[in-house]
Amino acid sequence: MTDSQATCDYAGCRALLARRLAEPAPSRIQMLVGPRQVGKTTLLLELAAQLGDAAVYAAADAPDAALPGFWQRLWTEAHRRAAAGRAVLLVDEIQHVADWSARLKGQWDLVRRRRLPLHVVVSGSSALLAGGGSRESLAGRFERIVLAHWPARSLAAAFRLSPAEAARTVVRIGGYPGAFPLRDDPGRWRAYVRDAIIDPAIGRDILATRTVRRPALLRQLFAFATTMPASIVSLQKLQGQLQDRGALETLAQYLALLAEAFMVVGLERFSARAHRRRAAPPKLVTLDNALLSAMHPAGPPDAGVEPARFGRWVENACLAFAVNQAQQVSYWREAPLEVDAILDGSWGRWAVEVSTGSVDAAHLRGLGEFTRRHPAYRPLVVANAEQQAAIRMLGFRAVSWEQFLVDGPASDSR
């Protein structure tokens, strides 16, 4: 058997888990992972309530989980329920169980040998991905489900916003559902994002589960990345900007850790040659604009006062949306020409230019040249609504950035 991965929003993950739990048991372990504060615990508690007596729920980060015998008692109860009929074991934040992957493997193999009608769902933040245990000890025994950062459409549905308002919110303060009710109190909102998301993601999900020899460098790298959204930055330049300078290999490793923590990714340059992709400088994308807003002293930009910073934040939000929706995202640059994003995946193949200012033929030279060389990719310009007619007159597809953040390239009206 091979392990698989699905990426979905809250409603999609709930529906997917419901379908898989309706299959004959035992099936494969369902591993729900994702960023902090996107609803993993809420989803497991919702499933437990729906399942009633068939569910055995435990939070591995709760105080009683530290007591001797917790793990064995949990599985004893799951076996007892399964002996009486169908049962589901739900373990939240499983990375807090010592040697969790090996212990889970042992229990799951026992369940399969006894053919117990028991489903198992475990959840956790990035430690499940970063630790590597799921890939090694549990190979072939699990299916990973990624509950992604909330897109604008999920925010609109949950908080009764118009799609355009939800898109603007995603650009200004991101899409964390727990932070949304605090949006009118900037101080409380920022404290929530820092205390409930940023600090635990770095301090507990990365530093507590991986050997990081220079934690100060990791934190500085994250802080620097949030000042350079949607920017191509060479590791050499990045190294020069940090107070705690580290080897280039260390910076590359720490950037990968931030990606595994669902915080920042470094996009590769588009190229048919793998060595050219690896050698090119990464394009830094912060995976939720809430992280940008919480880290910036001035908070979100005003489009009229800071058009350049606002444009970077819009581009970052658009690229983060594509990454979070499991698209393969890269950028293309052959000086002086450049394309903001090259997309491959379920959305199709697109070459995307993002602009919040005026757009003319010179601005789109890179997009035209790339699609001439690579005709399998459709060109798309993501821009302000008032620029769309002019862009179409230049022969390019166009969509507003608000529409893109709701529907992706599917919102293209041409």
C-alpha positions as CSV (number, residue, x, y, z in Angstrom):
1,M,0.0,0.0,0.0
2,T,1.1,3.6,-0.6
3,D,0.3,6.5,1.6
4,S,-1.9,9.2,0.2
5,Q,-2.7,12.9,1.0
6,A,-5.7,15.0,0.5
7,T,-5.9,18.8,1.1
8,C,-9.2,20.4,1.9
9,D,-11.0,23.2,3.8
10,Y,-12.9,22.5,7.0
11,A,-16.2,21.4,5.3
12,G,-14.2,19.3,2.8
13,C,-12.2,17.6,5.5
14,R,-15.3,16.9,7.6
15,A,-17.1,15.3,4.6
16,L,-14.0,13.3,3.7
17,L,-13.5,11.9,7.2
18,A,-17.2,11.0,7.4
19,R,-16.9,9.0,4.1
20,R,-13.8,7.2,5.2
21,L,-15.2,6.3,8.7
22,A,-18.2,4.8,6.9
23,E,-15.9,2.3,5.2
24,P,-15.4,-1.2,6.7
25,A,-13.0,-1.3,9.6
26,P,-10.1,-1.6,10.1
27,S,-9.0,0.6,7.3
28,R,-6.0,2.8,7.3
29,I,-5.3,5.4,10.0
30,Q,-6.6,8.8,9.2
31,M,-4.0,11.4,10.0
32,L,-5.4,15.0,10.2
33,V,-2.7,17.6,10.1
34,G,-2.5,21.3,9.4
35,P,-1.6,24.7,10.7
36,R,-2.5,25.8,14.2
37,Q,-5.9,27.3,14.9
38,V,-7.6,26.1,11.8
39,G,-10.1,23.8,13.5
40,K,-8.5,20.3,13.8
41,T,-9.6,19.9,17.4
42,T,-13.1,21.3,16.7
43,L,-13.5,18.8,13.9
44,L,-12.5,15.8,16.0
45,L,-14.9,16.9,18.8
46,E,-17.7,17.4,16.2
47,L,-17.1,13.8,15.0
48,A,-17.0,12.5,18.5
49,A,-20.4,14.1,19.3
50,Q,-21.9,12.7,16.1
51,L,-20.6,9.1,16.8
52,G,-21.8,9.1,20.4
53,D,-20.9,5.9,22.3
54,A,-18.9,4.6,19.3
55,A,-16.3,7.3,19.8
56,V,-13.3,7.3,22.1
57,Y,-11.8,10.8,22.2
58,A,-8.5,11.8,23.9
59,A,-6.4,14.9,23.8
60,A,-2.7,13.9,24.1
61,D,-1.8,17.4,25.4
62,A,-4.3,17.3,28.2
63,P,-3.0,17.0,31.8
64,D,-4.3,13.4,32.3
65,A,-2.3,12.3,29.2
66,A,0.8,12.7,31.3
67,L,-0.3,10.2,33.9
68,P,1.3,6.7,33.8
69,G,-0.7,4.2,31.7
70,F,-2.6,6.8,29.7
71,W,-1.8,5.2,26.3
72,Q,-2.6,1.7,27.4
73,R,-5.9,2.7,29.0
74,L,-6.9,4.5,25.9
75,W,-6.4,1.5,23.6
76,T,-8.0,-0.9,26.2
77,E,-11.2,1.3,26.0
78,A,-11.1,1.4,22.2
79,H,-10.8,-2.4,22.1
80,R,-13.7,-2.8,24.5
81,R,-15.9,-0.5,22.4
82,A,-14.9,-2.3,19.2
83,A,-15.7,-5.7,20.7
84,A,-19.2,-4.5,21.3
85,G,-19.6,-3.1,17.7
86,R,-18.1,-0.5,15.5
87,A,-15.8,2.1,17.2
88,V,-13.7,5.1,16.4
89,L,-10.6,6.2,18.3
90,L,-9.8,9.9,18.0
91,V,-6.5,11.1,19.4
92,D,-5.9,14.8,19.2
93,E,-2.4,16.3,19.2
94,I,-0.8,12.9,19.1
95,Q,2.7,14.3,18.7
96,H,2.7,14.9,22.5
97,V,2.8,11.1,23.1
98,A,6.4,10.0,23.5
99,D,7.6,7.9,20.5
100,W,4.1,8.2,19.1
101,S,4.7,6.8,15.6
102,A,6.2,3.5,16.8
103,R,3.6,3.1,19.5
104,L,0.8,3.8,17.1
105,K,2.2,1.3,14.6
106,G,2.3,-1.4,17.3
107,Q,-1.3,-0.8,18.3
108,W,-2.6,-0.6,14.8
109,D,-0.9,-3.8,13.7
110,L,-2.6,-5.5,16.7
111,V,-6.0,-4.1,15.6
112,R,-5.5,-5.5,12.1
113,R,-4.3,-8.9,13.3
114,R,-7.5,-9.2,15.5
115,R,-9.6,-7.7,12.7
116,L,-11.3,-5.4,15.1
117,P,-14.0,-3.0,13.7
118,L,-12.0,0.0,14.9
119,H,-11.3,3.2,12.9
120,V,-8.4,5.4,14.1
121,V,-8.1,9.1,13.5
122,V,-5.2,11.1,14.9
123,S,-4.5,14.8,14.6
124,G,-1.6,17.1,15.1
125,S,0.2,20.2,13.9
126,S,3.3,20.3,11.8
127,A,5.2,18.0,14.1
128,L,3.5,15.1,12.4
129,L,5.0,16.2,9.1
130,A,8.3,17.5,10.4
131,G,9.1,14.5,12.7
132,G,9.2,12.0,9.8
133,G,7.7,9.3,12.0
134,S,4.6,8.9,9.9
135,R,6.7,8.3,6.8
136,E,9.0,5.8,8.5
137,S,7.2,3.7,11.3
138,L,3.8,4.0,9.7
139,A,4.6,3.6,6.1
140,G,1.7,2.1,4.2
141,R,-0.7,2.3,7.2
142,F,-2.1,5.8,7.0
143,E,-3.7,8.4,4.8
144,R,-2.9,12.1,5.5
145,I,-5.5,14.7,5.4
146,V,-4.3,18.3,5.4
147,L,-6.8,20.9,6.9
148,A,-5.4,23.9,5.1
149,H,-5.4,27.6,6.0
150,W,-8.9,29.0,5.6
151,P,-9.5,30.5,2.1
152,A,-11.8,33.5,1.6
153,R,-14.8,31.3,0.6
154,S,-14.6,29.5,4.0
155,L,-14.4,32.8,5.9
156,A,-17.3,34.1,3.9
157,A,-19.5,31.1,4.7
158,A,-18.6,30.9,8.4
159,F,-19.0,34.6,9.2
160,R,-21.6,35.7,6.6
161,L,-19.3,38.0,4.7
162,S,-19.7,38.8,1.0
163,P,-17.0,37.1,-1.1
164,A,-15.3,40.4,-1.9
165,E,-15.3,41.4,1.8
166,A,-13.8,38.0,2.7
167,A,-11.1,38.4,0.1
168,R,-10.2,41.8,1.4
169,T,-10.1,40.4,5.0
170,V,-7.7,37.6,3.9
171,V,-5.3,40.2,2.5
172,R,-5.5,42.5,5.5
173,I,-5.6,40.1,8.5
174,G,-5.6,36.5,7.1
175,G,-8.1,33.8,7.6
176,Y,-7.7,32.3,11.0
177,P,-11.2,31.7,12.3
178,G,-10.4,32.1,16.0
179,A,-8.8,35.5,15.3
180,F,-11.6,36.9,13.2
181,P,-13.9,38.0,16.2
182,L,-11.1,40.1,17.5
183,R,-10.5,42.0,14.2
184,D,-11.9,45.3,15.6
185,D,-9.4,45.2,18.5
186,P,-5.9,45.3,16.9
187,G,-4.1,44.8,20.2
188,R,-6.0,41.7,21.2
189,W,-6.0,40.4,17.7
190,R,-2.2,40.6,17.4
191,A,-1.7,39.0,20.8
192,Y,-3.9,36.1,19.8
193,V,-2.0,35.5,16.6
194,R,1.4,35.7,18.3
195,D,0.4,33.7,21.4
196,A,-1.8,31.1,19.9
197,I,-0.2,30.6,16.5
198,I,3.3,32.0,15.9
199,D,4.9,31.2,19.3
200,P,3.5,27.6,19.6
201,A,4.2,26.8,16.0
202,I,7.8,27.7,16.4
203,G,8.4,26.8,20.0
204,R,6.3,23.5,20.2
205,D,5.9,22.3,16.7
206,I,9.4,22.9,15.5
207,L,11.8,23.4,18.3
208,A,10.3,20.7,20.5
209,T,10.3,18.0,17.8
210,R,13.4,18.7,15.8
211,T,17.0,19.3,16.6
212,V,17.5,23.0,15.9
213,R,20.9,24.1,16.9
214,R,20.3,27.8,16.4
215,P,16.8,28.6,17.5
216,A,17.4,32.3,17.4
217,L,18.4,32.0,13.7
218,L,15.1,30.2,13.0
219,R,13.1,32.9,14.6
220,Q,15.0,35.6,12.8
221,L,14.5,33.9,9.5
222,F,10.7,33.8,10.1
223,A,10.7,37.4,11.1
224,F,12.7,38.4,8.1
225,A,10.5,36.4,5.7
226,T,7.4,38.3,6.9
227,T,9.0,41.5,5.9
228,M,9.5,40.3,2.3
229,P,6.2,38.8,1.2
230,A,6.2,37.5,-2.4
231,S,9.8,38.5,-2.8
232,I,12.7,36.7,-4.5
233,V,15.5,36.7,-2.0
234,S,18.8,34.9,-2.4
235,L,20.0,32.9,0.6
236,Q,23.3,34.9,0.5
237,K,21.4,38.2,0.8
238,L,19.2,36.7,3.4
239,Q,22.2,35.6,5.4
240,G,23.6,39.1,5.3
241,Q,20.4,40.5,6.7
242,L,20.2,38.3,9.8
243,Q,22.0,39.2,13.0
244,D,22.7,35.5,13.8
245,R,24.3,34.5,10.5
246,G,24.4,30.8,9.7
247,A,25.6,28.6,6.9
248,L,23.5,28.7,3.7
249,E,22.7,25.0,4.2
250,T,21.3,25.8,7.7
251,L,19.1,28.6,6.3
252,A,17.8,26.3,3.6
253,Q,17.0,23.7,6.2
254,Y,15.3,26.2,8.5
255,L,13.2,27.5,5.6
256,A,12.1,23.9,5.0
257,L,11.1,23.6,8.7
258,L,9.0,26.8,8.4
259,A,7.2,25.3,5.4
260,E,6.5,22.1,7.3
261,A,5.0,24.3,10.0
262,F,2.6,25.8,7.5
263,M,4.2,29.3,8.0
264,V,6.5,30.3,5.2
265,V,7.5,28.6,1.9
266,G,10.3,29.3,-0.5
267,L,9.0,28.8,-4.0
268,E,11.4,27.4,-6.6
269,R,12.1,28.9,-10.0
270,F,10.3,27.2,-12.9
271,S,12.8,25.2,-14.9
272,A,12.9,21.9,-16.7
273,R,16.3,21.3,-15.2
274,A,16.2,20.3,-11.5
275,H,19.7,21.7,-10.7
276,R,18.7,25.1,-12.0
277,R,15.5,25.1,-9.8
278,R,17.6,24.2,-6.7
279,A,20.3,26.8,-7.4
280,A,17.9,29.7,-8.0
281,P,16.9,32.0,-5.1
282,P,13.6,31.2,-3.4
283,K,10.5,33.4,-3.6
284,L,9.3,33.8,0.0
285,V,5.6,33.4,0.6
286,T,4.0,33.6,4.0
287,L,1.1,31.1,4.1
288,D,-1.4,33.3,5.9
289,N,-1.4,37.1,5.8
290,A,-2.3,37.2,9.5
291,L,1.4,36.3,10.1
292,L,2.4,39.4,8.1
293,S,0.0,41.6,9.9
294,A,0.9,40.4,13.4
295,M,4.6,40.8,12.7
296,H,4.5,44.2,11.0
297,P,4.7,47.2,13.4
298,A,2.2,49.2,11.3
299,G,-0.2,46.3,10.7
300,P,-1.9,45.8,7.4
301,P,-1.2,48.4,4.6
302,D,-3.6,51.0,3.3
303,A,-3.9,50.7,-0.5
304,G,-4.1,54.5,-0.9
305,V,-1.2,55.3,1.4
306,E,1.2,52.4,0.8
307,P,0.3,51.0,-2.7
308,A,3.6,49.1,-3.1
309,R,3.3,47.2,0.3
310,F,-0.4,46.6,-0.4
311,G,0.5,45.1,-3.8
312,R,3.0,42.7,-2.2
313,W,0.4,41.6,0.4
314,V,-2.2,41.0,-2.4
315,E,0.4,38.9,-4.4
316,N,1.4,37.0,-1.2
317,A,-2.3,36.2,-0.4
318,C,-2.9,35.0,-4.0
319,L,0.2,32.8,-4.0
320,A,-0.5,31.5,-0.5
321,F,-4.0,30.6,-1.6
322,A,-2.6,28.5,-4.5
323,V,-0.1,26.8,-2.2
324,N,-2.7,26.1,0.5
325,Q,-5.0,24.5,-2.1
326,A,-2.2,22.0,-2.9
327,Q,-1.2,23.5,-6.3
328,Q,2.4,23.3,-7.4
329,V,3.6,26.9,-7.4
330,S,6.8,28.2,-8.8
331,Y,7.9,31.5,-10.3
332,W,9.7,32.2,-13.6
333,R,12.5,34.7,-14.2
334,E,15.0,35.3,-17.0
335,A,16.2,38.8,-16.5
336,P,14.7,41.2,-17.2
337,L,11.5,39.2,-17.7
338,E,9.5,37.6,-14.8
339,V,6.2,35.9,-14.1
340,D,4.8,36.0,-10.6
341,A,3.5,32.4,-10.4
342,I,3.4,29.3,-12.5
343,L,0.7,26.9,-11.3
344,D,0.3,23.2,-11.9
345,G,-2.3,21.0,-10.3
346,S,-6.1,20.5,-10.1
347,W,-6.6,24.1,-11.3
348,G,-4.8,23.3,-14.5
349,R,-1.7,25.0,-15.9
350,W,-1.5,28.7,-15.5
351,A,1.0,31.5,-15.7
352,V,-0.2,34.2,-13.4
353,E,0.8,37.9,-13.1
354,V,-0.5,39.8,-10.1
355,S,-0.8,43.6,-10.2
356,T,-2.7,46.1,-8.1
357,G,-1.5,49.1,-10.2
358,S,-1.9,50.1,-13.7
359,V,-1.1,47.4,-16.3
360,D,0.4,48.0,-19.8
361,A,2.0,45.9,-22.5
362,A,5.5,46.4,-21.1
363,H,4.3,45.1,-17.7
364,L,3.1,41.9,-19.4
365,R,6.1,41.1,-21.5
366,G,7.3,38.4,-19.2
367,L,3.9,36.7,-19.2
368,G,3.7,36.8,-23.0
369,E,7.2,35.4,-23.4
370,F,6.7,32.6,-21.0
371,T,3.4,31.4,-22.5
372,R,5.0,31.7,-26.0
373,R,7.8,29.3,-24.9
374,H,5.4,27.1,-22.8
375,P,2.0,27.1,-24.6
376,A,0.6,24.5,-22.3
377,Y,0.2,27.2,-19.7
378,R,-2.7,29.7,-20.0
379,P,-1.8,33.3,-19.1
380,L,-3.9,35.1,-16.5
381,V,-3.5,38.6,-15.0
382,V,-4.9,39.1,-11.5
383,A,-5.5,42.8,-11.1
384,N,-7.8,45.5,-9.8
385,A,-11.3,45.3,-11.2
386,E,-11.0,48.6,-13.1
387,Q,-7.9,47.3,-15.0
388,Q,-9.6,44.2,-16.5
389,A,-11.0,45.7,-19.7
390,A,-7.6,47.2,-20.6
391,I,-5.8,43.9,-19.9
392,R,-8.3,42.0,-22.2
393,M,-7.7,44.5,-24.9
394,L,-4.0,43.5,-24.7
395,G,-5.0,39.9,-25.4
396,F,-4.8,38.5,-21.9
397,R,-7.3,36.8,-19.6
398,A,-8.0,38.9,-16.5
399,V,-9.7,38.5,-13.2
400,S,-9.9,40.7,-10.1
401,W,-7.8,39.7,-7.2
402,E,-10.9,39.5,-5.0
403,Q,-12.4,37.0,-7.4
404,F,-9.2,35.0,-7.6
405,L,-8.9,34.7,-3.8
406,V,-12.4,33.2,-3.7
407,D,-12.4,30.9,-6.8
408,G,-8.9,30.8,-8.1
409,P,-8.4,30.8,-11.9
410,A,-11.9,29.3,-12.3
411,S,-13.3,32.9,-11.8
412,D,-11.7,33.9,-15.1
413,S,-14.6,35.3,-17.1
414,R,-13.1,35.0,-20.5
